[in-house]
Amino acid sequence: MHTVVTNSTVDGVLSAVLALLIVVVLVDAARICVRHLRRPALTTLSEVPYVESKLVAPAGLFPTPQEKEEARHAVTADTRA
């Protein structure tokens, strides 16, 4: 019986924490929406400039010799920069 009570308590606490987090997210979303409706000039919608990724990774689980060579060149290029 003690196990059932403990499990029910843990379940109740976790449910309450999850419900609280959901309420916090909804309240914050409403706050942002109201702020935008009141002062739209403060809300800036812009994107950062495009930057090409310099990451090199194999296409599959095991890299081919060509992919290993590309990774080696990428590492040496990073150390020179």
mmCIF file of the N, C-alpha and C atoms, coordinates in Angstrom:
data_MODEL
# 
_entry.id   MODEL 
# 
loop_
_atom_site.group_PDB 
_atom_site.id 
_atom_site.type_symbol 
_atom_site.label_atom_id 
_atom_site.label_alt_id 
_atom_site.label_comp_id 
_atom_site.label_asym_id 
_atom_site.label_entity_id 
_atom_site.label_seq_id 
_atom_site.pdbx_PDB_ins_code 
_atom_site.Cartn_x 
_atom_site.Cartn_y 
_atom_site.Cartn_z 
_atom_site.occupancy 
_atom_site.B_iso_or_equiv 
_atom_site.pdbx_formal_charge 
_atom_site.auth_seq_id 
_atom_site.auth_comp_id 
_atom_site.auth_asym_id 
_atom_site.auth_atom_id 
_atom_site.pdbx_PDB_model_num 
ATOM 1   N N  . MET A 1 1  ? 0.829  -1.190 0.000   1.00 0.00 ? 1  MET A N  1 
ATOM 2   C CA . MET A 1 1  ? 0.000  0.000  0.000   1.00 0.00 ? 1  MET A CA 1 
ATOM 3   C C  . MET A 1 1  ? 0.872  1.252  0.000   1.00 0.00 ? 1  MET A C  1 
ATOM 4   N N  . HIS A 1 2  ? 2.009  1.163  0.702   1.00 0.00 ? 2  HIS A N  1 
ATOM 5   C CA . HIS A 1 2  ? 2.912  2.311  0.776   1.00 0.00 ? 2  HIS A CA 1 
ATOM 6   C C  . HIS A 1 2  ? 3.426  2.682  -0.617  1.00 0.00 ? 2  HIS A C  1 
ATOM 7   N N  . THR A 1 3  ? 3.674  1.672  -1.454  1.00 0.00 ? 3  THR A N  1 
ATOM 8   C CA . THR A 1 3  ? 4.161  1.910  -2.811  1.00 0.00 ? 3  THR A CA 1 
ATOM 9   C C  . THR A 1 3  ? 3.112  2.637  -3.647  1.00 0.00 ? 3  THR A C  1 
ATOM 10  N N  . VAL A 1 4  ? 1.860  2.261  -3.481  1.00 0.00 ? 4  VAL A N  1 
ATOM 11  C CA . VAL A 1 4  ? 0.780  2.910  -4.230  1.00 0.00 ? 4  VAL A CA 1 
ATOM 12  C C  . VAL A 1 4  ? 0.671  4.377  -3.836  1.00 0.00 ? 4  VAL A C  1 
ATOM 13  N N  . VAL A 1 5  ? 0.769  4.664  -2.553  1.00 0.00 ? 5  VAL A N  1 
ATOM 14  C CA . VAL A 1 5  ? 0.689  6.044  -2.077  1.00 0.00 ? 5  VAL A CA 1 
ATOM 15  C C  . VAL A 1 5  ? 1.873  6.851  -2.603  1.00 0.00 ? 5  VAL A C  1 
ATOM 16  N N  . THR A 1 6  ? 3.063  6.270  -2.560  1.00 0.00 ? 6  THR A N  1 
ATOM 17  C CA . THR A 1 6  ? 4.251  6.966  -3.052  1.00 0.00 ? 6  THR A CA 1 
ATOM 18  C C  . THR A 1 6  ? 4.131  7.241  -4.548  1.00 0.00 ? 6  THR A C  1 
ATOM 19  N N  . ASN A 1 7  ? 3.714  6.246  -5.323  1.00 0.00 ? 7  ASN A N  1 
ATOM 20  C CA . ASN A 1 7  ? 3.556  6.433  -6.765  1.00 0.00 ? 7  ASN A CA 1 
ATOM 21  C C  . ASN A 1 7  ? 2.502  7.488  -7.079  1.00 0.00 ? 7  ASN A C  1 
ATOM 22  N N  . SER A 1 8  ? 1.412  7.479  -6.347  1.00 0.00 ? 8  SER A N  1 
ATOM 23  C CA . SER A 1 8  ? 0.367  8.479  -6.562  1.00 0.00 ? 8  SER A CA 1 
ATOM 24  C C  . SER A 1 8  ? 0.864  9.874  -6.221  1.00 0.00 ? 8  SER A C  1 
ATOM 25  N N  . THR A 1 9  ? 1.659  9.985  -5.165  1.00 0.00 ? 9  THR A N  1 
ATOM 26  C CA . THR A 1 9  ? 2.210  11.282 -4.777  1.00 0.00 ? 9  THR A CA 1 
ATOM 27  C C  . THR A 1 9  ? 3.175  11.796 -5.839  1.00 0.00 ? 9  THR A C  1 
ATOM 28  N N  . VAL A 1 10 ? 4.060  10.942 -6.294  1.00 0.00 ? 10 VAL A N  1 
ATOM 29  C CA . VAL A 1 10 ? 5.011  11.337 -7.337  1.00 0.00 ? 10 VAL A CA 1 
ATOM 30  C C  . VAL A 1 10 ? 4.262  11.725 -8.607  1.00 0.00 ? 10 VAL A C  1 
ATOM 31  N N  . ASP A 1 11 ? 3.260  10.953 -8.978  1.00 0.00 ? 11 ASP A N  1 
ATOM 32  C CA . ASP A 1 11 ? 2.464  11.251 -10.164 1.00 0.00 ? 11 ASP A CA 1 
ATOM 33  C C  . ASP A 1 11 ? 1.762  12.599 -10.020 1.00 0.00 ? 11 ASP A C  1 
ATOM 34  N N  . GLY A 1 12 ? 1.209  12.863 -8.863  1.00 0.00 ? 12 GLY A N  1 
ATOM 35  C CA . GLY A 1 12 ? 0.530  14.138 -8.629  1.00 0.00 ? 12 GLY A CA 1 
ATOM 36  C C  . GLY A 1 12 ? 1.477  15.320 -8.680  1.00 0.00 ? 12 GLY A C  1 
ATOM 37  N N  . VAL A 1 13 ? 2.650  15.172 -8.083  1.00 0.00 ? 13 VAL A N  1 
ATOM 38  C CA . VAL A 1 13 ? 3.632  16.260 -8.081  1.00 0.00 ? 13 VAL A CA 1 
ATOM 39  C C  . VAL A 1 13 ? 4.127  16.529 -9.501  1.00 0.00 ? 13 VAL A C  1 
ATOM 40  N N  . LEU A 1 14 ? 4.448  15.480 -10.239 1.00 0.00 ? 14 LEU A N  1 
ATOM 41  C CA . LEU A 1 14 ? 4.909  15.674 -11.615 1.00 0.00 ? 14 LEU A CA 1 
ATOM 42  C C  . LEU A 1 14 ? 3.825  16.294 -12.492 1.00 0.00 ? 14 LEU A C  1 
ATOM 43  N N  . SER A 1 15 ? 2.579  15.896 -12.289 1.00 0.00 ? 15 SER A N  1 
ATOM 44  C CA . SER A 1 15 ? 1.478  16.488 -13.050 1.00 0.00 ? 15 SER A CA 1 
ATOM 45  C C  . SER A 1 15 ? 1.325  17.965 -12.723 1.00 0.00 ? 15 SER A C  1 
ATOM 46  N N  . ALA A 1 16 ? 1.463  18.319 -11.456 1.00 0.00 ? 16 ALA A N  1 
ATOM 47  C CA . ALA A 1 16 ? 1.353  19.721 -11.057 1.00 0.00 ? 16 ALA A CA 1 
ATOM 48  C C  . ALA A 1 16 ? 2.492  20.549 -11.633 1.00 0.00 ? 16 ALA A C  1 
ATOM 49  N N  . VAL A 1 17 ? 3.702  20.013 -11.627 1.00 0.00 ? 17 VAL A N  1 
ATOM 50  C CA . VAL A 1 17 ? 4.847  20.738 -12.190 1.00 0.00 ? 17 VAL A CA 1 
ATOM 51  C C  . VAL A 1 17 ? 4.654  20.937 -13.691 1.00 0.00 ? 17 VAL A C  1 
ATOM 52  N N  . LEU A 1 18 ? 4.214  19.910 -14.389 1.00 0.00 ? 18 LEU A N  1 
ATOM 53  C CA . LEU A 1 18 ? 3.975  20.028 -15.823 1.00 0.00 ? 18 LEU A CA 1 
ATOM 54  C C  . LEU A 1 18 ? 2.879  21.054 -16.111 1.00 0.00 ? 18 LEU A C  1 
ATOM 55  N N  . ALA A 1 19 ? 1.805  21.012 -15.344 1.00 0.00 ? 19 ALA A N  1 
ATOM 56  C CA . ALA A 1 19 ? 0.727  21.985 -15.529 1.00 0.00 ? 19 ALA A CA 1 
ATOM 57  C C  . ALA A 1 19 ? 1.227  23.401 -15.274 1.00 0.00 ? 19 ALA A C  1 
ATOM 58  N N  . LEU A 1 20 ? 2.062  23.581 -14.269 1.00 0.00 ? 20 LEU A N  1 
ATOM 59  C CA . LEU A 1 20 ? 2.621  24.898 -13.974 1.00 0.00 ? 20 LEU A CA 1 
ATOM 60  C C  . LEU A 1 20 ? 3.500  25.386 -15.123 1.00 0.00 ? 20 LEU A C  1 
ATOM 61  N N  . LEU A 1 21 ? 4.319  24.515 -15.672 1.00 0.00 ? 21 LEU A N  1 
ATOM 62  C CA . LEU A 1 21 ? 5.161  24.899 -16.805 1.00 0.00 ? 21 LEU A CA 1 
ATOM 63  C C  . LEU A 1 21 ? 4.324  25.285 -18.024 1.00 0.00 ? 21 LEU A C  1 
ATOM 64  N N  . ILE A 1 22 ? 3.249  24.568 -18.264 1.00 0.00 ? 22 ILE A N  1 
ATOM 65  C CA . ILE A 1 22 ? 2.366  24.900 -19.383 1.00 0.00 ? 22 ILE A CA 1 
ATOM 66  C C  . ILE A 1 22 ? 1.738  26.269 -19.170 1.00 0.00 ? 22 ILE A C  1 
ATOM 67  N N  . VAL A 1 23 ? 1.296  26.544 -17.953 1.00 0.00 ? 23 VAL A N  1 
ATOM 68  C CA . VAL A 1 23 ? 0.704  27.848 -17.648 1.00 0.00 ? 23 VAL A CA 1 
ATOM 69  C C  . VAL A 1 23 ? 1.734  28.954 -17.829 1.00 0.00 ? 23 VAL A C  1 
ATOM 70  N N  . VAL A 1 24 ? 2.962  28.730 -17.390 1.00 0.00 ? 24 VAL A N  1 
ATOM 71  C CA . VAL A 1 24 ? 4.018  29.742 -17.540 1.00 0.00 ? 24 VAL A CA 1 
ATOM 72  C C  . VAL A 1 24 ? 4.266  30.034 -19.017 1.00 0.00 ? 24 VAL A C  1 
ATOM 73  N N  . VAL A 1 25 ? 4.331  29.008 -19.845 1.00 0.00 ? 25 VAL A N  1 
ATOM 74  C CA . VAL A 1 25 ? 4.564  29.208 -21.278 1.00 0.00 ? 25 VAL A CA 1 
ATOM 75  C C  . VAL A 1 25 ? 3.402  29.976 -21.906 1.00 0.00 ? 25 VAL A C  1 
ATOM 76  N N  . LEU A 1 26 ? 2.178  29.620 -21.567 1.00 0.00 ? 26 LEU A N  1 
ATOM 77  C CA . LEU A 1 26 ? 1.016  30.312 -22.128 1.00 0.00 ? 26 LEU A CA 1 
ATOM 78  C C  . LEU A 1 26 ? 0.949  31.766 -21.682 1.00 0.00 ? 26 LEU A C  1 
ATOM 79  N N  . VAL A 1 27 ? 1.244  32.032 -20.412 1.00 0.00 ? 27 VAL A N  1 
ATOM 80  C CA . VAL A 1 27 ? 1.227  33.410 -19.913 1.00 0.00 ? 27 VAL A CA 1 
ATOM 81  C C  . VAL A 1 27 ? 2.312  34.232 -20.594 1.00 0.00 ? 27 VAL A C  1 
ATOM 82  N N  . ASP A 1 28 ? 3.479  33.667 -20.765 1.00 0.00 ? 28 ASP A N  1 
ATOM 83  C CA . ASP A 1 28 ? 4.554  34.398 -21.430 1.00 0.00 ? 28 ASP A CA 1 
ATOM 84  C C  . ASP A 1 28 ? 4.211  34.664 -22.895 1.00 0.00 ? 28 ASP A C  1 
ATOM 85  N N  . ALA A 1 29 ? 3.616  33.706 -23.569 1.00 0.00 ? 29 ALA A N  1 
ATOM 86  C CA . ALA A 1 29 ? 3.201  33.913 -24.960 1.00 0.00 ? 29 ALA A CA 1 
ATOM 87  C C  . ALA A 1 29 ? 2.149  35.011 -25.047 1.00 0.00 ? 29 ALA A C  1 
ATOM 88  N N  . ALA A 1 30 ? 1.205  35.020 -24.117 1.00 0.00 ? 30 ALA A N  1 
ATOM 89  C CA . ALA A 1 30 ? 0.190  36.082 -24.096 1.00 0.00 ? 30 ALA A CA 1 
ATOM 90  C C  . ALA A 1 30 ? 0.833  37.435 -23.830 1.00 0.00 ? 30 ALA A C  1 
ATOM 91  N N  . ARG A 1 31 ? 1.821  37.476 -22.951 1.00 0.00 ? 31 ARG A N  1 
ATOM 92  C CA . ARG A 1 31 ? 2.520  38.728 -22.644 1.00 0.00 ? 31 ARG A CA 1 
ATOM 93  C C  . ARG A 1 31 ? 3.212  39.278 -23.884 1.00 0.00 ? 31 ARG A C  1 
ATOM 94  N N  . ILE A 1 32 ? 3.860  38.417 -24.627 1.00 0.00 ? 32 ILE A N  1 
ATOM 95  C CA . ILE A 1 32 ? 4.556  38.847 -25.840 1.00 0.00 ? 32 ILE A CA 1 
ATOM 96  C C  . ILE A 1 32 ? 3.552  39.323 -26.893 1.00 0.00 ? 32 ILE A C  1 
ATOM 97  N N  . CYS A 1 33 ? 2.432  38.630 -27.025 1.00 0.00 ? 33 CYS A N  1 
ATOM 98  C CA . CYS A 1 33 ? 1.409  39.037 -27.995 1.00 0.00 ? 33 CYS A CA 1 
ATOM 99  C C  . CYS A 1 33 ? 0.831  40.402 -27.639 1.00 0.00 ? 33 CYS A C  1 
ATOM 100 N N  . VAL A 1 34 ? 0.529  40.614 -26.376 1.00 0.00 ? 34 VAL A N  1 
ATOM 101 C CA . VAL A 1 34 ? -0.021 41.902 -25.940 1.00 0.00 ? 34 VAL A CA 1 
ATOM 102 C C  . VAL A 1 34 ? 1.006  43.005 -26.148 1.00 0.00 ? 34 VAL A C  1 
ATOM 103 N N  . ARG A 1 35 ? 2.261  42.738 -25.835 1.00 0.00 ? 35 ARG A N  1 
ATOM 104 C CA . ARG A 1 35 ? 3.306  43.743 -26.036 1.00 0.00 ? 35 ARG A CA 1 
ATOM 105 C C  . ARG A 1 35 ? 3.419  44.117 -27.512 1.00 0.00 ? 35 ARG A C  1 
ATOM 106 N N  . HIS A 1 36 ? 3.324  43.136 -28.385 1.00 0.00 ? 36 HIS A N  1 
ATOM 107 C CA . HIS A 1 36 ? 3.400  43.426 -29.816 1.00 0.00 ? 36 HIS A CA 1 
ATOM 108 C C  . HIS A 1 36 ? 2.187  44.232 -30.275 1.00 0.00 ? 36 HIS A C  1 
ATOM 109 N N  . LEU A 1 37 ? 1.008  43.911 -29.773 1.00 0.00 ? 37 LEU A N  1 
ATOM 110 C CA . LEU A 1 37 ? -0.188 44.646 -30.179 1.00 0.00 ? 37 LEU A CA 1 
ATOM 111 C C  . LEU A 1 37 ? -0.159 46.090 -29.681 1.00 0.00 ? 37 LEU A C  1 
ATOM 112 N N  . ARG A 1 38 ? 0.395  46.314 -28.503 1.00 0.00 ? 38 ARG A N  1 
ATOM 113 C CA . ARG A 1 38 ? 0.451  47.672 -27.950 1.00 0.00 ? 38 ARG A CA 1 
ATOM 114 C C  . ARG A 1 38 ? 1.545  48.511 -28.597 1.00 0.00 ? 38 ARG A C  1 
ATOM 115 N N  . ARG A 1 39 ? 2.712  47.912 -28.815 1.00 0.00 ? 39 ARG A N  1 
ATOM 116 C CA . ARG A 1 39 ? 3.854  48.655 -29.376 1.00 0.00 ? 39 ARG A CA 1 
ATOM 117 C C  . ARG A 1 39 ? 4.528  47.815 -30.456 1.00 0.00 ? 39 ARG A C  1 
ATOM 118 N N  . PRO A 1 40 ? 3.977  47.817 -31.660 1.00 0.00 ? 40 PRO A N  1 
ATOM 119 C CA . PRO A 1 40 ? 4.556  46.979 -32.721 1.00 0.00 ? 40 PRO A CA 1 
ATOM 120 C C  . PRO A 1 40 ? 5.946  47.423 -33.154 1.00 0.00 ? 40 PRO A C  1 
ATOM 121 N N  . ALA A 1 41 ? 6.306  48.660 -32.886 1.00 0.00 ? 41 ALA A N  1 
ATOM 122 C CA . ALA A 1 41 ? 7.631  49.135 -33.295 1.00 0.00 ? 41 ALA A CA 1 
ATOM 123 C C  . ALA A 1 41 ? 8.745  48.445 -32.511 1.00 0.00 ? 41 ALA A C  1 
ATOM 124 N N  . LEU A 1 42 ? 8.447  47.975 -31.313 1.00 0.00 ? 42 LEU A N  1 
ATOM 125 C CA . LEU A 1 42 ? 9.463  47.306 -30.501 1.00 0.00 ? 42 LEU A CA 1 
ATOM 126 C C  . LEU A 1 42 ? 9.759  45.889 -30.984 1.00 0.00 ? 42 LEU A C  1 
ATOM 127 N N  . THR A 1 43 ? 8.839  45.324 -31.733 1.00 0.00 ? 43 THR A N  1 
ATOM 128 C CA . THR A 1 43 ? 9.022  43.963 -32.224 1.00 0.00 ? 43 THR A CA 1 
ATOM 129 C C  . THR A 1 43 ? 9.754  44.017 -33.558 1.00 0.00 ? 43 THR A C  1 
ATOM 130 N N  . THR A 1 44 ? 10.973 43.536 -33.561 1.00 0.00 ? 44 THR A N  1 
ATOM 131 C CA . THR A 1 44 ? 11.744 43.522 -34.800 1.00 0.00 ? 44 THR A CA 1 
ATOM 132 C C  . THR A 1 44 ? 11.774 42.104 -35.355 1.00 0.00 ? 44 THR A C  1 
ATOM 133 N N  . LEU A 1 45 ? 11.438 42.004 -36.603 1.00 0.00 ? 45 LEU A N  1 
ATOM 134 C CA . LEU A 1 45 ? 11.467 40.712 -37.278 1.00 0.00 ? 45 LEU A CA 1 
ATOM 135 C C  . LEU A 1 45 ? 12.567 40.764 -38.326 1.00 0.00 ? 45 LEU A C  1 
ATOM 136 N N  . SER A 1 46 ? 13.663 40.112 -38.041 1.00 0.00 ? 46 SER A N  1 
ATOM 137 C CA . SER A 1 46 ? 14.771 40.111 -38.987 1.00 0.00 ? 46 SER A CA 1 
ATOM 138 C C  . SER A 1 46 ? 15.538 38.800 -38.861 1.00 0.00 ? 46 SER A C  1 
ATOM 139 N N  . GLU A 1 47 ? 16.289 38.515 -39.887 1.00 0.00 ? 47 GLU A N  1 
ATOM 140 C CA . GLU A 1 47 ? 17.104 37.312 -39.894 1.00 0.00 ? 47 GLU A CA 1 
ATOM 141 C C  . GLU A 1 47 ? 18.573 37.697 -39.926 1.00 0.00 ? 47 GLU A C  1 
ATOM 142 N N  . VAL A 1 48 ? 19.390 36.832 -39.409 1.00 0.00 ? 48 VAL A N  1 
ATOM 143 C CA . VAL A 1 48 ? 20.832 37.071 -39.464 1.00 0.00 ? 48 VAL A CA 1 
ATOM 144 C C  . VAL A 1 48 ? 21.320 36.727 -40.869 1.00 0.00 ? 48 VAL A C  1 
ATOM 145 N N  . PRO A 1 49 ? 22.421 37.303 -41.294 1.00 0.00 ? 49 PRO A N  1 
ATOM 146 C CA . PRO A 1 49 ? 22.942 36.979 -42.623 1.00 0.00 ? 49 PRO A CA 1 
ATOM 147 C C  . PRO A 1 49 ? 23.346 35.505 -42.722 1.00 0.00 ? 49 PRO A C  1 
ATOM 148 N N  . TYR A 1 50 ? 23.251 34.976 -43.925 1.00 0.00 ? 50 TYR A N  1 
ATOM 149 C CA . TYR A 1 50 ? 23.600 33.578 -44.173 1.00 0.00 ? 50 TYR A CA 1 
ATOM 150 C C  . TYR A 1 50 ? 25.106 33.385 -44.033 1.00 0.00 ? 50 TYR A C  1 
ATOM 151 N N  . VAL A 1 51 ? 25.482 32.353 -43.290 1.00 0.00 ? 51 VAL A N  1 
ATOM 152 C CA . VAL A 1 51 ? 26.886 31.978 -43.141 1.00 0.00 ? 51 VAL A CA 1 
ATOM 153 C C  . VAL A 1 51 ? 26.987 30.492 -43.462 1.00 0.00 ? 51 VAL A C  1 
ATOM 154 N N  . GLU A 1 52 ? 27.815 30.153 -44.430 1.00 0.00 ? 52 GLU A N  1 
ATOM 155 C CA . GLU A 1 52 ? 27.961 28.755 -44.819 1.00 0.00 ? 52 GLU A CA 1 
ATOM 156 C C  . GLU A 1 52 ? 28.667 27.973 -43.718 1.00 0.00 ? 52 GLU A C  1 
ATOM 157 N N  . SER A 1 53 ? 28.141 26.803 -43.413 1.00 0.00 ? 53 SER A N  1 
ATOM 158 C CA . SER A 1 53 ? 28.719 25.961 -42.374 1.00 0.00 ? 53 SER A CA 1 
ATOM 159 C C  . SER A 1 53 ? 30.070 25.414 -42.820 1.00 0.00 ? 53 SER A C  1 
ATOM 160 N N  . LYS A 1 54 ? 30.992 25.304 -41.867 1.00 0.00 ? 54 LYS A N  1 
ATOM 161 C CA . LYS A 1 54 ? 32.311 24.751 -42.159 1.00 0.00 ? 54 LYS A CA 1 
ATOM 162 C C  . LYS A 1 54 ? 32.480 23.358 -41.554 1.00 0.00 ? 54 LYS A C  1 
ATOM 163 N N  . LEU A 1 55 ? 31.382 22.780 -41.075 1.00 0.00 ? 55 LEU A N  1 
ATOM 164 C CA . LEU A 1 55 ? 31.440 21.444 -40.494 1.00 0.00 ? 55 LEU A CA 1 
ATOM 165 C C  . LEU A 1 55 ? 31.592 20.400 -41.595 1.00 0.00 ? 55 LEU A C  1 
ATOM 166 N N  . VAL A 1 56 ? 32.402 19.413 -41.318 1.00 0.00 ? 56 VAL A N  1 
ATOM 167 C CA . VAL A 1 56 ? 32.598 18.306 -42.250 1.00 0.00 ? 56 VAL A CA 1 
ATOM 168 C C  . VAL A 1 56 ? 32.246 17.032 -41.499 1.00 0.00 ? 56 VAL A C  1 
ATOM 169 N N  . ALA A 1 57 ? 31.318 16.260 -42.071 1.00 0.00 ? 57 ALA A N  1 
ATOM 170 C CA . ALA A 1 57 ? 30.887 15.027 -41.422 1.00 0.00 ? 57 ALA A CA 1 
ATOM 171 C C  . ALA A 1 57 ? 30.672 13.960 -42.488 1.00 0.00 ? 57 ALA A C  1 
ATOM 172 N N  . PRO A 1 58 ? 30.873 12.700 -42.136 1.00 0.00 ? 58 PRO A N  1 
ATOM 173 C CA . PRO A 1 58 ? 30.653 11.636 -43.118 1.00 0.00 ? 58 PRO A CA 1 
ATOM 174 C C  . PRO A 1 58 ? 29.167 11.482 -43.439 1.00 0.00 ? 58 PRO A C  1 
ATOM 175 N N  . ALA A 1 59 ? 28.889 10.989 -44.636 1.00 0.00 ? 59 ALA A N  1 
ATOM 176 C CA . ALA A 1 59 ? 27.508 10.800 -45.057 1.00 0.00 ? 59 ALA A CA 1 
ATOM 177 C C  . ALA A 1 59 ? 26.862 9.609  -44.360 1.00 0.00 ? 59 ALA A C  1 
ATOM 178 N N  . GLY A 1 60 ? 27.660 8.636  -43.952 1.00 0.00 ? 60 GLY A N  1 
ATOM 179 C CA . GLY A 1 60 ? 27.129 7.449  -43.304 1.00 0.00 ? 60 GLY A CA 1 
ATOM 180 C C  . GLY A 1 60 ? 27.791 7.215  -41.966 1.00 0.00 ? 60 GLY A C  1 
ATOM 181 N N  . LEU A 1 61 ? 27.646 6.000  -41.463 1.00 0.00 ? 61 LEU A N  1 
ATOM 182 C CA . LEU A 1 61 ? 28.225 5.652  -40.173 1.00 0.00 ? 61 LEU A CA 1 
ATOM 183 C C  . LEU A 1 61 ? 29.744 5.573  -40.250 1.00 0.00 ? 61 LEU A C  1 
ATOM 184 N N  . PHE A 1 62 ? 30.258 5.026  -41.332 1.00 0.00 ? 62 PHE A N  1 
ATOM 185 C CA . PHE A 1 62 ? 31.702 4.882  -41.500 1.00 0.00 ? 62 PHE A CA 1 
ATOM 186 C C  . PHE A 1 62 ? 32.177 5.806  -42.616 1.00 0.00 ? 62 PHE A C  1 
ATOM 187 N N  . PRO A 1 63 ? 33.149 6.678  -42.341 1.00 0.00 ? 63 PRO A N  1 
ATOM 188 C CA . PRO A 1 63 ? 33.612 7.605  -43.378 1.00 0.00 ? 63 PRO A CA 1 
ATOM 189 C C  . PRO A 1 63 ? 34.435 6.892  -44.448 1.00 0.00 ? 63 PRO A C  1 
ATOM 190 N N  . THR A 1 64 ? 34.275 7.361  -45.659 1.00 0.00 ? 64 THR A N  1 
ATOM 191 C CA . THR A 1 64 ? 35.075 6.842  -46.768 1.00 0.00 ? 64 THR A CA 1 
ATOM 192 C C  . THR A 1 64 ? 36.450 7.502  -46.723 1.00 0.00 ? 64 THR A C  1 
ATOM 193 N N  . PRO A 1 65 ? 37.426 6.955  -47.441 1.00 0.00 ? 65 PRO A N  1 
ATOM 194 C CA . PRO A 1 65 ? 38.750 7.601  -47.467 1.00 0.00 ? 65 PRO A CA 1 
ATOM 195 C C  . PRO A 1 65 ? 38.678 9.057  -47.949 1.00 0.00 ? 65 PRO A C  1 
ATOM 196 N N  . GLN A 1 66 ? 37.810 9.327  -48.910 1.00 0.00 ? 66 GLN A N  1 
ATOM 197 C CA . GLN A 1 66 ? 37.665 10.703 -49.401 1.00 0.00 ? 66 GLN A CA 1 
ATOM 198 C C  . GLN A 1 66 ? 37.120 11.613 -48.293 1.00 0.00 ? 66 GLN A C  1 
ATOM 199 N N  . GLU A 1 67 ? 36.149 11.132 -47.538 1.00 0.00 ? 67 GLU A N  1 
ATOM 200 C CA . GLU A 1 67 ? 35.585 11.930 -46.443 1.00 0.00 ? 67 GLU A CA 1 
ATOM 201 C C  . GLU A 1 67 ? 36.611 12.142 -45.337 1.00 0.00 ? 67 GLU A C  1 
ATOM 202 N N  . LYS A 1 68 ? 37.433 11.133 -45.071 1.00 0.00 ? 68 LYS A N  1 
ATOM 203 C CA . LYS A 1 68 ? 38.499 11.295 -44.078 1.00 0.00 ? 68 LYS A CA 1 
ATOM 204 C C  . LYS A 1 68 ? 39.475 12.376 -44.512 1.00 0.00 ? 68 LYS A C  1 
ATOM 205 N N  . GLU A 1 69 ? 39.804 12.392 -45.796 1.00 0.00 ? 69 GLU A N  1 
ATOM 206 C CA . GLU A 1 69 ? 40.726 13.402 -46.323 1.00 0.00 ? 69 GLU A CA 1 
ATOM 207 C C  . GLU A 1 69 ? 40.113 14.802 -46.220 1.00 0.00 ? 69 GLU A C  1 
ATOM 208 N N  . GLU A 1 70 ? 38.832 14.919 -46.544 1.00 0.00 ? 70 GLU A N  1 
ATOM 209 C CA . GLU A 1 70 ? 38.153 16.216 -46.429 1.00 0.00 ? 70 GLU A CA 1 
ATOM 210 C C  . GLU A 1 70 ? 38.143 16.693 -44.982 1.00 0.00 ? 70 GLU A C  1 
ATOM 211 N N  . ALA A 1 71 ? 37.898 15.782 -44.046 1.00 0.00 ? 71 ALA A N  1 
ATOM 212 C CA . ALA A 1 71 ? 37.900 16.146 -42.629 1.00 0.00 ? 71 ALA A CA 1 
ATOM 213 C C  . ALA A 1 71 ? 39.289 16.588 -42.194 1.00 0.00 ? 71 ALA A C  1 
ATOM 214 N N  . ARG A 1 72 ? 40.326 15.901 -42.678 1.00 0.00 ? 72 ARG A N  1 
ATOM 215 C CA . ARG A 1 72 ? 41.701 16.278 -42.352 1.00 0.00 ? 72 ARG A CA 1 
ATOM 216 C C  . ARG A 1 72 ? 42.011 17.684 -42.868 1.00 0.00 ? 72 ARG A C  1 
ATOM 217 N N  . HIS A 1 73 ? 41.590 17.977 -44.079 1.00 0.00 ? 73 HIS A N  1 
ATOM 218 C CA . HIS A 1 73 ? 41.818 19.310 -44.653 1.00 0.00 ? 73 HIS A CA 1 
ATOM 219 C C  . HIS A 1 73 ? 41.041 20.376 -43.886 1.00 0.00 ? 73 HIS A C  1 
ATOM 220 N N  . ALA A 1 74 ? 39.843 20.047 -43.440 1.00 0.00 ? 74 ALA A N  1 
ATOM 221 C CA . ALA A 1 74 ? 39.041 21.015 -42.689 1.00 0.00 ? 74 ALA A CA 1 
ATOM 222 C C  . ALA A 1 74 ? 39.694 21.337 -41.354 1.00 0.00 ? 74 ALA A C  1 
ATOM 223 N N  . VAL A 1 75 ? 40.273 20.329 -40.701 1.00 0.00 ? 75 VAL A N  1 
ATOM 224 C CA . VAL A 1 75 ? 40.936 20.555 -39.410 1.00 0.00 ? 75 VAL A CA 1 
ATOM 225 C C  . VAL A 1 75 ? 42.174 21.410 -39.595 1.00 0.00 ? 75 VAL A C  1 
ATOM 226 N N  . THR A 1 76 ? 42.964 21.126 -40.610 1.00 0.00 ? 76 THR A N  1 
ATOM 227 C CA . THR A 1 76 ? 44.174 21.927 -40.827 1.00 0.00 ? 76 THR A CA 1 
ATOM 228 C C  . THR A 1 76 ? 43.821 23.342 -41.261 1.00 0.00 ? 76 THR A C  1 
ATOM 229 N N  . ALA A 1 77 ? 42.728 23.525 -41.981 1.00 0.00 ? 77 ALA A N  1 
ATOM 230 C CA . ALA A 1 77 ? 42.309 24.872 -42.383 1.00 0.00 ? 77 ALA A CA 1 
ATOM 231 C C  . ALA A 1 77 ? 41.850 25.671 -41.169 1.00 0.00 ? 77 ALA A C  1 
ATOM 232 N N  . ASP A 1 78 ? 41.208 25.013 -40.200 1.00 0.00 ? 78 ASP A N  1 
ATOM 233 C CA . ASP A 1 78 ? 40.764 25.702 -38.986 1.00 0.00 ? 78 ASP A CA 1 
ATOM 234 C C  . ASP A 1 78 ? 41.937 26.124 -38.125 1.00 0.00 ? 78 ASP A C  1 
ATOM 235 N N  . THR A 1 79 ? 42.976 25.318 -38.065 1.00 0.00 ? 79 THR A N  1 
ATOM 236 C CA . THR A 1 79 ? 44.113 25.664 -37.209 1.00 0.00 ? 79 THR A CA 1 
ATOM 237 C C  . THR A 1 79 ? 44.921 26.805 -37.799 1.00 0.00 ? 79 THR A C  1 
ATOM 238 N N  . ARG A 1 80 ? 44.898 26.969 -39.114 1.00 0.00 ? 80 ARG A N  1 
ATOM 239 C CA . ARG A 1 80 ? 45.628 28.073 -39.749 1.00 0.00 ? 80 ARG A CA 1 
ATOM 240 C C  . ARG A 1 80 ? 44.895 29.392 -39.604 1.00 0.00 ? 80 ARG A C  1 
ATOM 241 N N  . ALA A 1 81 ? 43.590 29.359 -39.486 1.00 0.00 ? 81 ALA A N  1 
ATOM 242 C CA . ALA A 1 81 ? 42.796 30.600 -39.446 1.00 0.00 ? 81 ALA A CA 1 
ATOM 243 C C  . ALA A 1 81 ? 42.902 31.310 -38.127 1.00 0.00 ? 81 ALA A C  1 
# 
